[in-house]
Amino acid sequence: MDRAEPNGIWVAQDTGGAIKGSNRFDTFWGAGDRARSIAGGMAARGAALIFLPKASVRRLGL
């Protein structure tokens, strides 16, 4: 990513409906002033490696 904050392992917990378009995802930064300052200006470009359960891969035909 072109920002330092998103570095690490993330867990998908919500499919949501607010994100429109392909190749996008939303993040939750918690509560408090630090989380608010990070999330308020969050927009980044980068790459993500996504691990899927085998059953999901079969359903998708991958």
Secondary structure, DSSP 8 states (H G I E B T S, - for coil): --SSTT-S--------SS--SSS-------SSHHHHHHHHT------------HHHHHHHT-
